[in-house]
Amino acid sequence: MASISNAFSLSLPSNRITKSSSDFNPITSALSLRVNKPAKVSLFGLDSGEFSPGRVAVSKPSGIGGRICANATRVMDQPVGEKSSGAPTIVEALTKGNPAVSVEYVILPDGEKFQDMDTLMKVFDKAIESRLDRRCTFVALGGGVIGDMCGFAAASFLRGVNFIQIPTTVMAQVDSSLGGKTGINHPLGKNLIGAFYQPQCVLIDTDTLDTLPNRELASGLAEVIKYGLIRDAEFFEWQEKNMEKLIARNPNALAYAIKRSCENKAEVVSLDEKESGLRSTLNLGHTFGHAIETGFGYGQWLHGEAVAAGTVMAVDMSYRLGWIDSSIVKRVNDILLRAKLPTAPPETMTVEMFKSVMAVDKKVADGLLRLILSKVLLATVFSQVSMIERPWMIHFLHFASLSSRILNLLRSIAKGLYQVVMLAFMTSQ
């Protein structure tokens, strides 16, 4: 029987993080972060050769065998198990050279609004109907929602089975697939039901991003930007110089950004797996962001879009507390706009909506709301945990909500003036 351990212990020297992209080649510089139970995180670049899930057959950690439950969405416009133009399917890849391995799969709907108990039960139904045992392995092929649900299913089924992540979105590749956070949403709040459960390995192939919609790409970049803000000065400055390349899907730039993001998160999680201190800094923008996602309705805004607006709110609050200079707020706002991300909450998001959702945020402790705010920009420790009393928060939320409405009004006025000018110009011709 395969042994299962959830201990995440990564030894990553301080000089391990890639400090320059000048000599980075995604083919020759493939990332392989060695982890002691689970096995490793692997990043593959441009030399994919075959459909990425094929690497499970050659890269899976020892001790994983038997039956596999693949949880997936549509990847490269094909469902799991179907043929495409010469590319092997996930089922073929998992069974290739492994005659003793059988695969059961279930295709789940993607999106935050489906990250719930009803969808999760489909995984359990399939696993139980297929009579999977404790030696089985769950494989998550898809974005962050699929990875979160599959991981929670693996943590819960028979009290824990092996688990592999194959993330296919930028968001999942740089953030949600790493670190062992799994779970589902509740109508009253995001990620309120879940567990810390480490995958045996994470396999990342940038070729799976080829069919990713532009909006999903931008959403993932919000988390990339976050790493630069909280702990990696050179990476943030690199992003400021290369954001247009990332938006244009320059393969080398994208692979480098993913690699460096993984290195940053792996180092943090290796030091604080259960988020008792340092790992909390990874929540920059997330308290406000989760409130937007929940209050506005799951799926209305993508996770990265909500985090982007939440990040601006967090740094703006830091500025109003006198902790940072206004120039920092401007830099954060500018890079998010260049990444085609929102920098203010939805106009319809009221103060009452923020209050009701943030009151049940999982970071609330002893009646106080814990926020990650900026103390110093681009330092080793960029953010610190701050306990802000709710009455104080209400004043800020009123200001933020008003600012959002004013901003949208100014945009409408500017758009109207532009149309008037264009009409006048055309009339004069």
N, C-alpha and C positions, 0 to 999 in steps of 0.2 A: 504494500500500500504506500502510495506517495506521501511523504511527510509534508505538512503544511505549516508555514511560519509566516506571521505577519510583521515580524521585526524588520524595520527598514534601517539598515546601517550602511551608509555610504562613506567611504574614505575619499575625500576630494581635496587635494592640496590647494593652498591659496593661489598658487601659480598655475593651477590647472585651467582656469577660465581663459578662453581665447581672448586676447587683448587687441588683436588686429585682424581685419578682414583682408588685408593686402595679399597675404599668401594663403588664404583659405580656399581650398578646392573641395567642393562637396563630394567629389569622387574619391580623392585620396585622403581627405580629412574626416572620414566618417566618425561620428561620435559613438563611443561605447563606454558609458558610465557603469563601471562595475559595482554591483550591489551585492551584499551578503544576505541572501534570503530576503527578498527575491533576487533573481539572477542579475539582470542588467537592463539598461535602457540603450537601445540601438537606433541611430539615425542614419538612414541611407539617402544619398543624394541623387545625382542624375543617372547613375549607372544601373537603373532598375532592372533592365533586361527582361523581366517578366512581371506580371501583375503582382503587386507588393505582398499580398497574403502568402505567396509562395515561399517567402522567407521564414514563415513559421516552421516549415518542414526542416529547414537547415539551421535555424537560430533558436529553436525552442529549448528551454533549459532541461537538464536531465531530470528524470523522475516523473515527467509528465507523459502520460500515455492513456490507453484505454479509450473511453468514449468522450466526445467533445460536443458541447452545446454552443453553437455559434449564434450570437445575437448581433443583428446587423440592420442597417438601413440600406438604401440603394447606393452603391458606390460605382462611380464611373458609368452611371446611367444603366446599370444592370443589377438585378437582384441577385442575392447569393444563390449559387447553384446553377445559374444560367450561363450559356456560352456567350462569348463575344468574339471579336476578331482575333482569333489566335491566342487570346490570353486565358490562362488557366483560371478556373474559379476557385473560390476559397475552399470549397469542398475538395476539389482535386488537389489543391496545394496542401491541405492538411493531411490527406491520406496518401500522398505520393511517397513511395518508399516505406510506407508504414501500413502494411496489410492488416495489422492487428487493431488499427484505429478506425472507428466508425464515427460519422458525424451526423448530428441532428441539428437543424437550424430553424430559427424563427425570425421573421422580418418584422421589426417594430417600427411604428411611426416615429419620426424625429421631430424635435421641437419641444420647448419648455412646457407647453400646455399638455404634452403627453407624458411628462416625467412624473407619473403618479402611480398610485397603488393598482389601479385597473390595468395599466400597461405592464407593470411589473408582474402581475399575476400570470400574464401570458408566458413569461419565461418559466415560472414555476410549473404552470400547466404542462408545458412542453417537456420539461425535465422529468416530471413525475410520470407523464404518459409514456415517455421513452425509457423509464426505469433506470435512469442514470444513478450511479453509485458514488461513493466518496472518492473514487479514483478518477472521476471525470474532470474535465477542464472546461471552464467557460471562456469563450473568446468574444471580445467586444470589437466589432468592426464598424466604425462610424464616428460620429462626433461626440461632443461632451455629454450629451444627454444619454446616448447609448452606453458610453463608458461608465457613467455614474450608475445607471440602472443595472447594467450587467455586473458591475462590481458589487453592488449591494445584494444582488441575487446570489452571487458566488459566496459572499460573506454569510448569507442566511441559509442557503440550501444545505441541508444535512449538517448544519452548523459550521460550514466552511469547506469549499472545494477550491482547486487550483483555478487561476484566473490570468488571462493574457489580454493586454490592451493593444489594439491596432488602430490608433487614432487617424482619422481621415480629414480633419479640419485643422486650420491653424490654431483655433482656440483649444482644441483637444491636444494637439501636438506640443504646444508650449506650456499648457497649464493643467487642464483637468485630468489628463491621463497620468500625470506625475504626482506622486505624493500620497496616494491611497485614500483620498476622500471619495466616498461613494454615498448614494442616497437618492431620495425622491423629494418632491415638493409637497407642501400641504396648501390648501386654499388660503390659509391665513399667513403663510410665510414660506420662503424659499429654503430648501435644504434643511428642513427641521427634522426630517426622519432619515437616518443614515448611520454609517459606521466608517471607521478608519480600517481599511483592508487593502493591503499592498498586493499588486499583481506580481506574478512570477517574472514577467518581463513586459517591456513596452517596446513595440516595434514601430518605428516612424519612417515613412517613405514619403518624401516631398512630391513624388509623382502623383500621389492620390489627390493632390490639391488642384490638378489640372482642370477638373470640372467644378471646382468650388465657386459658387456665385460670388460676385464682387462684394456684395453686402456682408456675406459670411467672412470673406477675407479681411475686410475692414474690422469686423467685430473681433477677430482674433488678434489684430494688431494692437487693440487696446491693452491686452495683457502683455504684449511685447514691450510696449511703451512703459508699462508699470514697472517692469524689471529695471529699466534704465533709471526711472525716477527714484526707486527706493534703495538701490544699492550699487549701481554700476554706471559711474559717470561717463566713462569712455563709450559705453554702449549707447547711452542716451544721446551723446553728441554725434555718434555714428548715425543714429536714427534721424537726427535733424538734418544730416547731410544726404541721407539715402532714402527718405520716405517715398519719394516719387518712384524709385526703383522697386520698392516693396509693393506699392500700389500697382505698378505695371507688371508685377510677377517676375521680375528679374530672377532667374533660377539661383544664381550664386548668392545674391543678396538675401533671398528668402531662406535658403538653406542655412546661411550664416546666422540670420536672426533667430531661427528656430534652434540651432545648435547652442547659441549663447544663452538663450532663454532657458533651455533645458539645464544647462550648467548652473545657472543662477538658482533655479528652483531646487535642483537636486542638492546643492550645497546647503540651502536653508532647511529643507526637510530633513536632511541627514542629521542636523543639529537639534531639530525640534519637530519631531514627527506629529505629535498630538496637539500642536498649536497652543503651547503653554506660555510662549513668550515671543521669540524671534519670528516664528512663522506667521504670527498675527500681522506683521508688516506687509505680508502679501495681500492683505485685505484692503489696501488703500483704494478708496472709492467704492468699495463693495457694500458698505452699510447703506449709503444713499442709493447705490445701484440696485441692490436687492429690493429696496422699498419701491423703486420705480418699476421693476419687473413685476412685482406682486401687485402693487396698487393699480398699475396701468393695465394689468392683465397679462398672464404668461403668454409669450409668443408675439405680443404687440411690438415690443422692442427686443432685439437680440441681447444676450448677456453682455457682450462687449460694448454695445451701444449704451446700455444703462450704466456700465462701469465707467465709461468715458465721461458721461455727464456727472456721475458721482465723484469722479476724480477731480473735476473742475470745482465742484462744490466743496470737496475736502480741502483743496489747496486754497480756495477762496476763504474758507473759514479760518485756515491757518494764518492767512494774511491779516484777517480782521482781528485775530488774537495777538497780532504783532510778532508772530514767529518767523515769517518770511517776508521778503520784499515783493512788491507788486510785479516786478519784472519776471519773477518765477511763475506767477499766475499767468502772465502773458505767454511765456514760453510753453507752458503746459497746454494752454488754450490753442496756441498756434499749431503745435505738432498734431494735436487731435483733429483739428480742422483739416490739416493736410492729409491726414489718414482717412478723411471723409467720415468722421464720427461726430455725433452731436456733442455739444458742450454745455447744454442746459437741459433741465428736465422738461417733460412734455407740458405744454401750457395748461392742459386739463388736470395736471397732477396738483391737487390742492394740499394745503398744510394739514388738513384733517386726514387726508389719505396717507401722507408721510407719517404722521403721528401714530395712527392705528397700526400700521405695518411695522414701524421701527420699535414699537412697544413690545413686540414678540420676537424681535430679532434674536438669533441664537447667541449673540455676543452681549446681551443684557445680563448684568450680574448685580445682585443686591440693589435692584431698583435703579441702577445707573446704566446708561447706554455707553458702550465702549466704542470709540472711534479711532481710526488710524489717521493721524494728521501729520503735516509736514513741519519739521523743525529746522532742517538744513537741507538744501537741495544738493543732490548728487554727492552724497557722502556715503560711507560704509553703512551707517544707520541713518536712513532718510526719515523714517517715520517712527513715532512712538505711540504706545497705547495711552489714550487719554480718556478719563472718565468725565463726561460732560453731563451735567444735570439736565433733565428734560425741559424744565422751564426756560433755561438759557437757549436750548435748541430751538424752541418754538419761535423765538425772535429771529433766529437765523433763517429758519424755514420760511417764515413770512417774507423775509427779504429775498431769499432765493426764488420763491414762487413769483413775487412781484417782478424781480429782475427778468425772469423767463418770459413773463407776459409783455414786459416793456421791450425786450429784445425782439420778440415775434412781431410786436406792433411796428417797431422800427424797420424790420425787414419788409413788412407789408407796405409801409410808406415808401421805402426805397424802391420796391418793385413797381408800385403805382407811378412814382415819379419817372422811372425808367420807361414805362409804357407810354406815359404822356410825352416824354421827350422824343421817343421813337416815332410816335404818331405825328408830332409836329414836324419832325425831320422829313418823314415820308410825304406829308402834305405839301411841304415847301418845294419838293422836287418837281 
